């Protein structure tokens, strides 16, 4: 506890690792609803390379996940801080990885791998998320960071073999983003007020980036027409359909278009959000 009280942002790598180790040893001894201050520190410590390596050791990450996003009761504070930790991890570790083109660290592989679990979590808890605007921002930031990493990594990892799930990451980002944005239209014009403006603009930007990433560097998708069709199909896949018929795909795309149009035309939205949604629509025109 003395180490924790002495925390500051000028720690050396070794001091950060020592503090991280102390926190990870302490967490199992505390009640699940009391450990959030430790999670808050870990989301900052993840910017230290040695601390990040420690946090994402399999046993440590399993502990953190099971006390937050993997917990049956989804403790609000723990979930919020772990979402921020995941977003921070990409911000901290991805830039050097993309420059060096070295083997991806466990931290990045874990964050990318967690995206598939997040899809199911968002689908099952999106109504609760809409009641917690700070969670909206944290999740939107994570989705955006995942989409940006997917786009930038196409040249670094063209085979997608070094990072599991990287190939399908754009579609996962689109599915999560659209799953959240589609809630507002069901409440009419007032649905806008259920979302934090920053979360909405970040989600739209993340979806757009994911759409571009999906065809970026794909030699099989070269012409403008093929690119548009590819993006439309990716968006349509975010909507559940009974089968893969052309009629269902068109119906799904129409549903997607209506949601995006809602955000582009709602007078309750800021100009920034309306412009972002309009730009997203133009990607398919």
C-alpha positions, 0 to 999 in steps of 0.5 A: 500500500505504501507503494500505491500511495507513492504513485506519480507519473515520473516513475522509472520502468523498474518502479512502475513494474514493482508497483504493478506487481504489488497491485496484482498481488493485492487485488485478489485479497480485496472484494470485487466492489472495492478494487476499482482504485487498483484498476484506475492505477493499472490503466495508467501503468499500462503506458510503462512497457515492463508494467504492461508485460506484467499486466498482460501475463495470462494469469494476471489478465484473467484475474482482471477480466474476471473481476470486470468484463467477465464478471456476472454482475459487470461491476460498473467501475471495474468495467469502465476502467478496464475498457479504458485500460484496453484503449490505453494499451493500444495507444501505448503499444501499437505505435512502436509495433507498427513502426518496428514491424516486430512480433506483436506483444502479448498486450496487443494480441490480448486486446485484439483477441478481446474484441470478439468477446466484446462484441457479444458483451455489447450485444447483450448489455447495450441497453445498460451501456446506454444508461452509462455515458462514461462507459459509452465514451470508453467503449467508443474510444476502444472501438475507434482505436481498434479500427485505427490499428486495423487500418494502419496494420494492413501494411505491417501484417498483410498476412494477418497471421501474427495477430489473431482476429486482425483480419475480422477486426474491421467487421467486429468494430462495425458490428459493435459501433452499429449495435450501439448507434441503432438504439437511438432511432427506436426512441424517436428524436429523443433517442439522441439524448441517451448518448454522450455526443463525444461517444457518438462522434467517436463511434461514427469515426470508428465505423468509417475507419473500419470500413476503409480498413476492410478494403485497404490493401485488399488486392481483390477489392480494387475498383471504386464499385467493388470497394463500395459493394464491399463496404455496404456488405460489411455494414449490412453484416452488422444487422442480423438476417435469417439467411444470406439471400440478396433480399436479406442483404438489401433489407439489412443495408436499408436498416443500416442506412436508416440509422446513419441517416437518423444521425445525419439529419437529427436536429438534436445532434451537433453539427459535428455529429451530423457531418460525420454521419453524412460523410459515412453515408458518402462512403457508400454513394 
